[in-house]
Amino acid sequence: MRRDERERAAEARWLDSLRNGYTDVHPIVSARRSFDAQWADGGWAHDPHPEMLPPAPLPGSPPLDSTAAAGRTFFAILFWFALATSLELWWLNSPAESITDLSGIFLAIGRITGMVGGFVLLFQVLLMSRVGWLERWIGAHDLLIWHRELGGYLLIAILAHVVATIAGYASGSEVSFLRETWSMVSSDFDMITATLATALLVAVAVMSIRGLRRLMSYEKWYYLHLTSYLVVVGGYAHQFSAGQELMNPGFGRVYWNGLYVFVLACLAWGRVFGPIVLNVRHRLKVVDVVQEAPGMISIYIGGSGLGGMRARAGQYFRWRFFMKGCWWQAHPFSLSAAPNNEWLRLTVKVVGDHTRDLQRLRPGVRVFAEGPSGVFTADRSVKRRALLIAGGSGIAPIRALLEDLPSGTIMIYRAGSEREVLFREELDWIAQERRAYIWYVLGSRDDPGPRYLFTPNGMRDLVPDLTRRDVFLCGPRGLVDASKTILKKLRVPKRQIHLDPFEF
């Protein structure tokens, strides 16, 4: 029998046993449903009854949360209105007779792209300011997507501004492009800083290409990205000293200064003063460090009045530990348990120098946290039931989220073997208390069982009412991408798919 025929036969046996198999009553959680995709006695070890669907949720399930949709719409309208206002400044300051020759056309293009580039640059800073209201409106994942997509348009606008402006002045002065370039760059200090800012923007854009970014450590990429603030500083002066729309007193200058003040105020609060207030109020410190598994630790954080932090299961903080080798860097880690008044817990996989150093943490080490951040939370549900899909370190926010979701929630936990399953006792206990259903999908990616499950037919067999559920995804890129492909083929609406924002 050929390999593909053997695999189809194995899948058929597995699915048949899935439909007609026996019930394994867990000694702790009788509602548990799992199967082990390890080859055993010529078939697949299993114990689920997929026809036993979860009961309808009890009253009190999360209602439809329209905050994100309304906030996203309002913010998009605000963006286009503010951009149109910026372009209107060019229109009001550009008489028709100024665009009658090639030089005038180039200069008009240069001014338009300059206004667009300057506005998008400020908007980029606002997107990454970490102010809470913006994250609640848009969501951390969408903010990251907007930031990345606008980055390409920003680079194009700035480069077009530089080239068109130089070409316009070169044409008007009847000199070469290179000569005019040198003349402009060396003309005054404001143009020198603007040139350096442009060069820095190009460097940051190049290093942000996905392939190159993956070659760098998180720390190197993060601190390189911080230099992009120098682009704002370097480009500010020449906008008002050389920009026809802003050099004279009037509405244009007031409007643009207002944009700068607003964005910088959001940046200062979101990244500096807000975190300081939070940490002074709660005085966080490490209270315990637990080895969950080889290469996996949980860190318990205590403090004062933790209930007042308004953190939700599924959210994350950026944590800075005041210990030798760690104090100078902050990393984002999700809560791996629903927050309470006594402690917060984060679970860390040891994958680099920083996470390796965290294994040396001892009780009493002071902690500086920024957050809470993220909208990977139960209140973003739009349906009365949910499906959770987790794998690897993605189990941390999923395990916390399981505590907040209504009865009838189904969870699929993908792992290579039983040894790789984290929080098994906790998950089973939560499943019993919350009347949830957990499927432990164990085995390599080449095993027929898991391979079949992560197909449209396999997922539909496991969760027949999938299209009527919210789906929360967190795990390795391969797992998330495969799950998204399946959900798309099964026509699960995008608004029902929730992704954890972690990736840099």
SVG drawing of the C-alpha trace seen along z (x, -y; Angstrom):
<svg xmlns="http://www.w3.org/2000/svg" viewBox="-29 -85 56 88">
<polyline fill="none" stroke="black" stroke-width="0.4" points="0.0,0.0 1.4,-3.4 2.2,-6.0 -0.7,-8.3 -3.1,-5.4 -1.8,-4.2 -2.3,-7.7 -5.8,-8.0 -6.6,-4.6 -5.2,-5.7 -7.2,-9.0 -10.3,-7.0 -9.7,-4.7 -9.0,-7.7 -12.1,-9.5 -14.3,-6.4 -13.0,-5.8 -13.4,-9.5 -17.1,-9.2 -17.7,-5.9 -14.9,-5.7 -15.0,-5.4 -15.2,-8.0 -12.2,-8.5 -13.4,-9.9 -10.5,-12.0 -10.1,-11.5 -10.1,-15.3 -12.2,-16.6 -15.0,-14.4 -15.8,-17.0 -12.3,-16.6 -12.1,-15.4 -8.6,-14.6 -6.8,-12.4 -3.2,-11.5 -1.9,-11.4 0.8,-8.8 0.7,-5.6 -0.6,-2.9 -1.7,0.7 -2.2,-0.1 -4.5,-3.0 -4.9,-6.3 -5.3,-6.6 -8.3,-8.8 -11.2,-9.3 -13.5,-12.0 -17.2,-12.1 -17.5,-15.0 -21.3,-14.6 -21.5,-15.7 -21.5,-19.4 -21.1,-21.8 -24.4,-23.1 -25.6,-26.6 -23.8,-29.3 -25.3,-30.3 -26.7,-33.9 -24.0,-36.4 -21.9,-35.4 -19.8,-38.3 -22.0,-40.6 -21.1,-42.0 -18.5,-44.6 -18.8,-47.4 -16.1,-49.6 -13.4,-48.4 -15.5,-48.7 -16.8,-52.2 -13.3,-53.4 -11.7,-52.0 -14.2,-53.8 -13.9,-57.1 -10.1,-56.9 -10.0,-56.3 -12.3,-59.3 -10.1,-61.4 -7.0,-60.3 -8.4,-61.2 -9.8,-64.5 -6.5,-65.5 -4.6,-64.5 -7.0,-66.4 -6.6,-69.5 -2.8,-69.3 -3.2,-69.1 -5.6,-72.0 -2.8,-74.1 -0.8,-73.5 -3.8,-74.3 -4.4,-77.6 -0.8,-78.6 -0.2,-77.6 -1.6,-80.1 -2.4,-78.7 0.3,-80.6 3.0,-78.8 2.3,-75.5 2.9,-76.6 6.2,-75.0 8.2,-71.8 9.9,-73.4 6.6,-74.4 5.1,-71.0 8.1,-69.3 7.9,-71.7 4.2,-71.2 4.7,-67.4 7.5,-68.0 5.3,-70.1 2.4,-67.7 4.5,-64.6 6.3,-66.6 3.0,-67.4 1.9,-63.8 5.2,-62.4 5.3,-64.8 1.7,-63.9 2.2,-60.1 5.4,-60.4 3.5,-62.0 0.7,-59.4 3.3,-56.6 4.6,-58.0 1.0,-58.2 0.3,-54.6 3.2,-53.4 2.6,-55.8 1.0,-53.1 -1.8,-55.3 -4.6,-53.2 -7.5,-54.8 -5.9,-54.2 -5.3,-50.6 -8.9,-50.1 -10.2,-51.7 -8.0,-49.9 -6.5,-46.9 -2.8,-46.2 -2.7,-43.7 -4.3,-46.2 -2.1,-49.0 1.0,-46.9 -0.4,-46.2 -1.2,-49.8 2.2,-50.9 4.0,-48.4 1.8,-49.1 2.1,-52.9 5.9,-52.6 6.2,-51.8 4.0,-54.7 6.0,-57.0 9.3,-56.0 7.9,-56.5 6.4,-59.9 9.6,-61.2 11.9,-60.0 9.4,-61.5 9.5,-64.8 13.3,-64.9 13.6,-63.9 10.8,-66.2 11.9,-69.2 15.5,-68.9 14.4,-68.4 12.1,-71.4 14.8,-73.8 17.4,-72.3 15.1,-72.9 14.3,-76.4 18.0,-77.3 19.1,-75.3 21.7,-73.4 22.3,-69.6 20.5,-67.5 23.6,-66.6 24.8,-70.3 21.4,-71.3 21.4,-68.5 24.7,-69.6 23.5,-73.2 20.4,-72.4 22.0,-70.0 24.8,-72.4 22.7,-75.5 21.8,-75.7 21.6,-73.7 17.9,-72.9 18.5,-71.2 21.5,-69.3 19.4,-67.8 16.6,-67.1 19.1,-65.2 20.3,-63.1 16.7,-62.4 16.0,-61.1 19.0,-58.9 18.1,-57.5 14.5,-56.8 15.8,-54.8 18.1,-52.8 15.3,-52.0 13.0,-51.0 15.6,-48.7 16.3,-47.0 12.6,-46.6 12.3,-44.3 11.0,-41.0 13.9,-38.9 16.5,-41.3 14.6,-41.9 14.6,-38.2 18.4,-38.2 18.5,-40.6 17.8,-40.1 14.8,-41.8 17.0,-44.2 19.0,-45.4 15.9,-45.8 14.0,-47.7 16.8,-50.2 17.4,-50.7 13.7,-51.4 13.8,-54.0 16.1,-56.1 13.2,-56.8 12.1,-59.5 15.2,-61.4 13.6,-61.5 10.8,-63.6 13.2,-65.9 15.5,-66.2 12.7,-67.0 10.8,-69.5 12.8,-72.6 13.0,-72.6 9.2,-72.2 8.8,-75.7 11.9,-77.4 11.6,-76.1 8.0,-75.0 6.0,-77.5 2.8,-76.4 4.2,-76.7 6.9,-79.4 4.5,-82.3 2.3,-82.9 -1.3,-81.7 -3.6,-78.7 -1.1,-76.3 1.6,-76.9 -0.9,-76.7 -2.4,-73.5 0.9,-71.7 2.2,-72.8 -1.0,-71.5 -0.4,-68.1 3.1,-68.0 1.9,-68.9 -0.9,-66.3 1.3,-63.5 4.2,-64.2 1.8,-64.5 0.4,-61.0 3.9,-59.7 5.0,-61.1 2.1,-59.8 2.0,-56.3 5.7,-55.6 6.9,-57.7 4.5,-59.2 1.8,-56.6 4.1,-53.7 5.8,-55.8 2.4,-56.4 1.4,-52.7 4.7,-51.5 4.7,-54.1 1.1,-53.1 1.6,-49.3 5.3,-48.8 5.8,-45.5 8.3,-42.9 9.0,-39.2 7.4,-36.9 8.2,-33.5 9.8,-31.7 8.5,-28.2 10.1,-25.8 7.1,-24.6 9.1,-22.4 12.6,-22.2 13.2,-25.7 9.9,-27.1 9.4,-29.2 6.6,-31.1 7.3,-34.3 4.8,-35.5 4.6,-39.3 3.2,-40.8 2.4,-44.4 0.0,-46.8 -3.6,-47.1 -3.2,-44.8 -6.9,-44.7 -6.8,-48.4 -4.6,-47.8 -7.7,-46.8 -5.7,-44.1 -7.7,-41.4 -6.9,-37.8 -5.2,-37.6 -3.4,-41.0 0.4,-41.5 2.8,-43.9 6.3,-44.9 8.4,-43.8 11.7,-45.2 13.4,-43.4 15.9,-45.3 18.6,-42.6 22.1,-42.6 22.0,-42.0 18.2,-42.6 17.5,-46.1 18.3,-47.9 15.7,-46.0 12.0,-45.5 10.3,-42.6 6.6,-41.9 5.1,-38.8 1.5,-37.8 -0.3,-37.0 -0.6,-33.2 -3.3,-33.4 -6.3,-35.7 -5.1,-38.6 -6.2,-38.8 -5.7,-41.0 -2.7,-38.9 -0.4,-38.3 0.2,-38.4 1.8,-35.5 3.8,-35.5 5.2,-32.3 8.5,-32.6 10.1,-30.2 13.9,-30.3 14.9,-31.2 17.7,-33.8 20.1,-35.6 17.4,-37.7 15.0,-34.9 17.9,-32.7 18.9,-35.4 15.3,-35.4 15.9,-32.0 18.2,-33.6 15.4,-35.8 14.8,-35.6 12.0,-36.8 12.3,-40.5 13.6,-41.7 11.9,-45.0 9.9,-45.1 8.9,-47.9 5.9,-47.1 4.3,-49.0 0.7,-48.1 -1.7,-46.4 -1.8,-46.2 -3.7,-44.2 -7.3,-43.4 -6.9,-39.6 -9.6,-39.5 -13.0,-37.9 -14.8,-41.3 -13.9,-41.4 -16.1,-38.4 -18.9,-38.8 -20.5,-35.4 -21.8,-33.5 -19.3,-30.6 -15.6,-30.5 -12.8,-28.2 -9.3,-28.6 -6.3,-27.2 -2.9,-27.2 0.5,-25.8 4.0,-26.4 4.4,-29.4 1.0,-30.6 -0.6,-28.6 0.1,-31.4 -2.5,-33.9 -4.9,-31.1 -4.8,-29.5 -5.6,-32.8 -8.3,-33.6 -10.0,-30.2 -10.9,-31.6 -12.8,-34.5 -14.8,-32.8 -18.4,-31.4 -19.3,-27.8 -19.2,-25.7 -15.8,-27.0 -13.7,-24.5 -9.9,-24.6 -7.5,-22.8 -4.0,-22.5 -1.3,-21.4 1.8,-19.9 4.5,-17.4 4.1,-15.1 2.6,-14.8 5.8,-16.2 5.3,-19.4 1.8,-20.1 1.9,-22.9 -0.6,-23.7 -2.3,-20.3 -3.8,-20.1 -4.8,-23.8 -6.5,-23.4 -8.4,-20.4 -9.5,-22.1 -10.7,-25.2 -12.4,-23.0 -14.4,-21.4 -15.3,-24.6 -16.1,-26.5 -17.8,-23.5 -15.2,-23.8 -13.9,-21.1 -10.2,-20.6 -8.7,-18.6 -5.0,-17.8 -3.6,-17.2 -0.3,-15.4 2.2,-14.2 4.5,-15.4 3.4,-17.5 3.8,-14.4 1.4,-12.2 -1.8,-11.6 -4.1,-12.5 -2.9,-16.1 -2.4,-16.6 -6.1,-15.6 -7.3,-17.7 -5.7,-20.9 -7.7,-20.6 -11.2,-22.1 -12.8,-18.7 -10.9,-17.8 -11.6,-21.1 -15.3,-20.9 -15.5,-17.3 -14.0,-18.5 -16.0,-21.7 -19.1,-21.5 -20.5,-24.9 -17.1,-26.6 -18.6,-29.4 -20.8,-30.4 -17.8,-30.8 -15.2,-33.4 -11.7,-31.9 -8.7,-33.0 -5.4,-32.0 -2.0,-32.1 1.1,-29.9 4.0,-29.3 3.7,-31.0 3.1,-27.7 0.2,-26.8 -1.4,-30.3 -1.0,-30.4 -2.4,-26.9 -5.4,-27.8 -6.1,-31.0 -6.1,-29.2 -8.6,-26.7 -10.8,-29.4 -10.8,-31.3 -11.8,-28.1 -14.6,-27.5 -15.7,-31.1 -15.4,-32.2 -15.9,-36.0 -12.7,-38.0 -14.4,-39.8 -14.7,-36.5 -10.9,-35.7 -8.8,-37.2 -5.0,-37.1 -2.4,-37.7 -0.3,-40.7 3.1,-39.2 5.7,-39.4 8.4,-42.0"/>
</svg>
